[in-house]
């Protein structure tokens, strides 16, 4: 499995994988958030859009928004965050999500960030297991509501500086 930036030719596959991974948490195919999940080109224009690829197939994706990106919701100075971690349902359980998050943790360390943050729906327990296995902890002070009927819960990981 290779982790690298997505190419424009992969944006459709990235959007499809993201929507498929989030499907159990959406209100159906007409959920307006589906369009945002499918818009890989828009994410790539405003953030680093990483993919895990094997044999030419996109297995998963993660978005790394820099400061000033509209995809950045929580992180302040000296912090990093990631968005829209998604693994193709057919590839779940193979360590793809873990590898993508580890990749971004190394990037955050290399940039001198002291902490990485993430928001997640309460029902995304599979993702929560990945975060907790990597050392993230629940931080209720980071919980927030992007919409009145949507609760996002926060997780944080304090990073050790590179020596």
N, C-alpha and C positions, 0 to 999 in steps of 0.2 A: 504494500500500500504506500502510495506517495502522497504527501501533503504539500500543496503548492497553491499559488493564487489561481483563481478560476480564469479561464480564457473566455472571450466573448462567445465562442462557439459552444461553450458549456452552459451558458446562462439559462437556456430553456430547461436543461436537465437539472440544474441547481434549483430552479423554481419548482419544478415537478417534485423533486425530492423533499424540498422544504414543505410544500403543501401536503404531501403524503404523510410526512412525519407528524405534522400538526393536525391532521384530519380528525383524530379522536377528540381534539380539544376545541374544534370549531363548531359553529352552529349549523353546519351543513355546507354544501357547495356554493351557496349564495352568501355566505358570511363575508362581509366586506374586508375582513382581515386577510382573506385568501389572496386578494389582489396584491397586498403589500408583501405577503410571503412569496408570491410568485415573481415579484419584481427584482430578480437578481441583478439585472443591469442597473437599476436604480441604486441598489446597495453597493455595487462595485464602483459606481461613480462617486459615492459619498463615504466609502469605507474600504478596508481591505477585505475582500471576499475570498476566503480560503476553502479549498475542497480537499477531500480525501478521495483519491482515484486509484482504481485497480483494474488492470486490463482495459483501460480506456473508459471505464464506467464510473460515474460519480456515485460514491457510496455515502458521502455526507458533506456537510458544509457548516461553516461558522463565520460570523461577521465580526470584524474587529474595527470598531469606529474610532477614529482619531478625535482629539479635541476639536470642537467646532462642528462636528458631524451631526446632522439631524437624527442619526441613529444612536447617539450617545445620550443616555438618560440619567445615569447615576454618578458616574465617575467625575471626581474633581481633579485638581492638580496633584500629580504624583500617583494617580490611580489609573487603572485600566478597567475596561469592562468588555464583555462580548455579548452578542445578540444572536438570536435565531440559530442556535445549535440544532442541527437536524441530521438525522441518519435515515437513509432509505429503510423502510420497514423490513425489507428482505435482508438487510445487512445488520440489523440490530442484534446485539449480543456478541458481536465480533470484536469489540474494542475500538470501533471507529470514533464514537463520541469521545471516549477517553483520550485517544490520540490527538484529536482536534483540540480539545481543551488543553492538553499538555503542551501542544505547539504554541498556543497563545500565551500560556504561562511563561514559557521560555522567552517569547518576544517581549512580554511585559517586563521580565527581569532584565533583559538586554537593554530596554529603554529606561531602566532605573526606577520603574514604578514600584511602589511599596505595597500596593494592595490591588486585588482584582475583585470586581463586583459583578453580580448577575441577578437579574429578576426572572422569576418563573411563575407560571400558574401553579396554584396549590396541587392540582391533580397530576402534574408532570413528575410523578414519583420516580420513574425510571431515570430521568435526568438528575433528580435530586440525589439518587444513589451514586451517580457518577461524580457529582460535585463533592459529596461527603467523602467518598473514597479518596479523592484528591486533596482533602483537607479543608474544603470550604465549610463554613459554619453558618447556621441561620442567624440573621441579624434582623429582628423584627422592626428595628428603627428604619430599615430600608424599604419596608413594605409600602406600596403606594397603589393608587387607582388611576390608570390612564383614562378610564371611563367609569361612570358611576356603578356599573354592574360587573366590572372586571377588577379583581384583586391580583396584584403581582407581589410575590413574596421575595425578600432579598436574601442573598448569600454573599459572603465575603471570604477572601483568602488573603492573609497577610503573607507577603513574600519575603524570603530571606534574600539579602543582597548577594550579587555575584561576588565571589572573592578573587 
